[in-house]
């Protein structure tokens, strides 16, 4: 790592000392910060996937209704399998919280007041604290295991929404940490509206997917035909009847994302925008295929996890696509065909 007056930059806390010596962040320092942010995001996504595994295996009550202890113990002795699964999730969540806290401290040390990466890192910390609070509330209110209440479905949807916002904030921290200039919305409604609508649609689909996954766990179907009959039965549990809406919402959101990707890239044909559009469209196709496979296979646990990871990747791609298109350096929409003959154009002699 880079040194200055024999000060090594090998931890987030050391960056504070280095900045005091050097002043504004250098390219090397920003690169190190961005790598740390990407690693924190990767770990956080892993924790999210493990949380889905806790729900899919019915291990949410593995530590009883105790929090932050596990069955009244700091470290459970002779734990059952469900306790090990739940305790591992809590331990990894704690590690993720520590890393996000370190990321926020590093951002305060490295970047000036008002810098986009600094604001995104602080937002990440806020969403991480909220994430921990929601998780604690779910356990203490006993919305785990076989609970089939409306309240649990609402908490699951809220939890997913906060999770997506946390992932978005961490992705933007890494993106802007490398030198991005934030967002510029004034006078760019032609870009901002399609992006905002597609982001909102994907957030809605994610929340619906979380509730659908809960229904798949609590009311597994023996066959696809049985599952469809249950989805359409007016006497079925509401979690079963809600399952039919997720694929419909997903198709609608996919159309909006496709529309936004094509429209925005046409109006802002910059290198990063085009590269992220390609990744976004590829992930969109893979996620739709994954959703169909999840439906046909009757939502086995491993496919639920794959589907969730693809959803996180698609969400990150869309967030970064929006950040690249709305960056101050991106300029305005591309000029139309007749712009060359407008004011200031060279006139024939």
PyMOL commands that set and color helices and strands:
alter all, ss='L'
color gray80, all
select helices_A, chain A and resi 12-22+27-56+81-110+116-140+150-177+189-218+224-232+238-241+243-267+271-296+301-325+328-330+339-341
alter helices_A, ss='H'
color red, helices_A
select strands_A, chain A and resi 3-4+7-8
alter strands_A, ss='S'
color yellow, strands_A
deselect
rebuild
show_as cartoon
